[in-house]
Amino acid sequence: MKIILNPEQGMTIDGKEILLGMTRAEVIKLMGEPESENPDEAFPQIFYFDNALFFEFDAGTDKLEYIELEAGSEEVQPELFGKPVFSEDADAFAEFLIGKNIGAFTESEENCRYLFHSGIHLWRRNSWEKFKKTAPDLDISEDDDLPDVEIIDDTLQELNETKHWQTVGIGTKQYIADMEAMTAKKSAITLLPTEGADIDGKEIRLGMTHAEVLALMGKPEAEHADKEHIETYYAESCIHFEFNAKTSILTYIEFSNGTDAVQPELFGVSVFPMEADDLFNFLNDRNDGGVIDDEDGYSYVFESLGISIWRERIPEDVEEMIEEAKADGNPMSEEDIAEEWKLANYWATVGVGGTEYLKSVESY
């Protein structure tokens, strides 16, 4: 299947030209009936190729505003300016686009996202800049090829995600401008235990539908779906909503400590500036139920609050890393040690979900 992306216009797929501004009926006439749909009241979407391709429309005008393709499918391998987007080195491809002089762009989240004002959107889950902070002990450089083996280690999977873009999108200039504005906006966030969160005065409640959340939050920066979940992202992916794919019901809200724009409060205090032990004790004092600790200190779930917290390191990890580096004759720098202690001494994410949902998820 031949897919060619055309900035400011749309795409061609096996010779069929899909143009921004087309109606939903016109797109379906060319593409055939969609495999699945998100009948959102504000931003309806239709999906093809196991959700690796979706089209998003403006509900008011029924006009196509945005096309997004996701890596992972052998069928979906788009080209942009003659280059295969998903197999090219991510950083080199971004530089290639910049060199095409296609207009101004915004880079954010430590090179995880590029928004070109001409209507191109690139996104990946991780970048080398972010990855090397979380895995300094991995004996591999940015330029190394991955081992030619099946990836079974989470760390290698994360490394793979630094090297290639996970999604590419083509949208109208206004759509990209709206996405950029959402990225730059600083949010006032209050977590509501067992209930949800208040974001800029908008109460997002667990149990809401996907359509209800998007009607309040606006267009997401990124969205990914599989047979079990729909995951929707805002604020440089630091605000994350998870929905049940079958019911479209909101089951979990998570905030990541990755941008000054996202600084949630809980019981009147700001969560991320608190040291890990202090926040644990603060929440435990207000928790009337049990505490789930299935990950040896990396994460906790406070059952009566429906609150989860997670961090990338625990103190024992940092102590072990320091000793191993000394034993190897390559001691860590003070800067690296300080960065590792920061990962151990502060929580990386805080989330709110239903108790049963949190119990069922091993990684929170």
N, C-alpha and C positions, 0 to 999 in steps of 0.2 A: 504494500500500500504506500503510495507516494503522497506525502503531506508537505506542503510548502506554506510557510507563514508569510503574510504580507502586512507589514506594519501600516497602521492607519486604515487598512482595508478589510482584512480578515484572513482567509486561508483558502487554499485549494486542496482537495483530497481526491486523488485519482481523477483529476481533471474537473471535478465539480467545484465551482467557485461559491464559497460561503462568505457573504459580505456583511460587515457590521451595518446595522440598520435594517437588515431583513426582518420579516416577521417570523414568528414561530412556525406558522404553517409553511412558509417558503423554505425554511431550513429543513423541516421534516420531509417536505416533498423531495428534496435533494438527498437527504441522509437516510430516509426511511424511518419507520416508527422507532422511537427511542427504547432502549433496554429498560430504563427506569427514569423516573421524574421526581423532582422536588417541587411540588405545586405551591411554592411560597407565595404569600400574598403580596410581597414587595419585589422579590427577585426570583421568579420561577426559573428553574434549570431543567435541562434534559441531558441524559447521559448515554454514552455509547462506549463500546469496547471495554466492558467490565469497569466502568466509571473512569477510564483513563482519559476520556475526552468529554468535556461538558460545555454546553452553551448556556449563557445566562442572559435573560431578557429583562427589560424594564416592564414591570407589571402595568404601568399606566399607559404606555404606548405600544406594548407588545413588540418592541424593536430589540434586535440583538445588540447587546452592549459589550459582551466580553466572551472570549473563547479561551479555555484553559486545557492544557494537555499535561498529563502526569507520566513520569518515567515508570518503567516496570513492565510494560507490555511490548512484546516483540512487534506487534502490529503498529503501535503508535510511536513512530520515530520521526518527529518533525524536523524540517530543515528551515533555516533562517539565513538569508544571504548566502545560500549555497553550502552551509555547514550544518552537520547533524547536531542538534542542540544537546541531546542527552549523553552522547558519547564523547563530546569535546571536554577538555579540561575546563572546569567551571571558571576559574580566574582568567585563563587565557581567552575564553569565549567572551567574558564581560569586557576585557580589554579590546577584543576584536570589534565588539559593538560600539564601544566608545570611539574607536578609531574610524568608524564609518561616518562619524559626524552626523548622527541622526537626531541631534538635539540635546537639550539639557537632560540630566538624570539625577536621581537621588539614590544614594547608597546608604544602607542602614543595617543595623543588627550585626556589626562586624562582618560585613561582606556576605551576609546570608540573603540579602534581598537587593535587587536593583529595580527601580521604577524609571523607565525612560519616558520622558514627557511626550514622545512621539507615539506612545501606546504599547510599549513592550514591558512585560513584567516577568522577572526571573526570581525564583525562590529555591532555597535548599534548606534542609533541616539544621545543618551545621556548617561551619567554615573552619579552615585550618587555625585561624586566630582563636576561635572559641575552643576548638578541640584540644589544642596543645596545652591549654590551661587545665583541662580536666584529665589528661592522660600523659603527663610529662615523663612517666617512666616507661612508656612504650618505645622500644628501640626501632623506630622507623622515622624517616624524614618525610617532609611534604612532597618531595619529588620521587620517592620510592614507589614502585609498583606494589599493589597488594599481593600477598601470597596467593599462588595459583591453587587454592584449595577452597572448599565450601566454607563460607563464612558462618561460623557458629558462635563466635565471640561477639558480645555487644560492642566492645571497644573497636573491633575491626569493622563492624557494621557502621559505627559512627564515623570512622575514618573514611570509609567508602563514600559516605554522604557528604564529605567535605570536597570531594573531587569532581562531582558532577551535579548539575542542576536537577532538582526533583520535579519542578513544574516550570512551564513557560506559558505565558498568556498574552493575548492580543486584545486590546480594548480600545474604546473610544478615548480621546484625550480627556474628556470630562470624567470618565470612569476612573482612569489612572490618577487624575487630580484628586478625586474624592478618596481614593485609596491612600494617596500620599497624605492628605489632610488627616485621615483617621490614624495613620502611623505617627504623625507628629503631635497629636493631641495629648495633653496630660489629663489623666482621669482621676476623679475623686471616687475612691472605692471603699465601701464598707462591707465586710463579710457578715452575713446573717446566718448564724449557726442553724443547721438542719433545714434552712429555708432557701438560701441562695446568696445573692449579693445585690447591693445598691451601687450602680455605676453611673456617676454623673446624674444622680437623681432618678435614674431608671431602675425600677426594681425588677431584677431578673430572678424568677422563682424556679426552683427545681419542679419539674412536672409541666413546665410550659412546653409548647410545641416549638419546633424549629422555626416555623413561620412567625410565631409570636416573638421569639427572641430577635430574629433578624429585623422585624418591624421596629423594634426598639433600638437595636444596636447599629442598624444600617448595613451596608455591604461589607462582607468580611474581606480581609486581606488574602486569605487562603482558606480552602475547604477541601477536605479529603473524606472519602466514604468507602466503606467496605460492607460486607454482608452483616456485620454486627454493629458498627458505629458510624456516625457522621461527626466529624471533628471540624470545628469552625474556629478561626483564629483572627485576632485583632491586636493592635498595638505592638507591631513587630513580633507577633506570635507569642506575646507575653500574657495575653488573655485568651483562654482556651475553653471552649464549650464542647461538651461531649453529649451526643444524643443517641438514643437507641434507634438503630437503623429501621427496625420494623415498625415502631410506633411514632418515631420522630419526637419522642419525649426527652426533655433535658434531664440528664442523670448526674452530671458532674460539671463543676466550674473550677478551673485552675488558673492561678496567677503565678508567673515566673519572675524571679528577681533578675531581670535582664535590661531594664530601662528605667530611667527616672520618672517616666510617664506613668508607670504602674507601681504604685506604692499603697497596697491595701491596708486598711485598718481593721482591727478586731477588738471588741470591748474597749474602744477608745484609744488604742495604742497602735502605732505603725509596726507592722509585722517584721519586715525585712531588716531594719536596723538593729533589732534585738538579737543578742547572742543566742546561740542554739539552746544552751541549757536554760537560759532565762525564759525563752519563749516556751520551752517544754513545760517548765514549772508553772508558768503563768496560765497555760491552757489546762494543765492537769489539775490545778486548784479550782478551776471552773467546770471541770468535767465530772458529772455524776455517775458515769458508767465506766466500763473497762477501757483499757488502752491496748490497741492491737500493735504489737511489735514483731512483725514477721521477717524483718530485714536487719536485725542486729544493730539497731541504732541509726540506720540510714533513713528510715521513715517510721512515722507513728500515725495511728488513726485514733482520735478521741471520740469514742462511740456516741456518747450522749450529745456531743456538739456537732457530729457529722463533719468534723474538720480533719484534714490530713496535712502533714508536713513531710518534706523530703529534702535531703541534701546529697551532694555528690561524694563527699568524703566523711569519714568519722575520724576522731583524733588518732586512733590506733593506726589507721592507714598512713597518716602523715609521719608519725614516729617511725613506722616501718620503712617508709620511703627514704627518710633521712638517713637511717642506719644502713640501708642497702646501698645508697649512693656513696656513703663513706667507705663501706667495705669494698666497693668496686673501684675505689680510687678516684671517683669523680663526684666529689661532694656537691650538693645542691647550692646554688647561690642564695643569698639572703632574700633576694626578690622572689625567687621561685618558692622558697620555704614560706614566705609571707602569703603568697598567693594560695598555696595549698592549705595553710591554716585558715584562710578566709573561707575556703570551700567547706572546711570541717566545722567552723565556728558560727556559720550563718546558714539559715535554711534557704534552699534554692527555689522551692515552690511551696505554696499553700493552696489548699483546695477545700471546697465544700461539696458534699454529696449526701445522698441518702445512706443510712447506716448499712443496709443490706448491700447496696452497691459497693461501698467501700470495703466491706468484708470480702466481697467476691473478687476484688482486684488485687492481685498479689504484689503489684509494683508500687502501690501507694503507701 
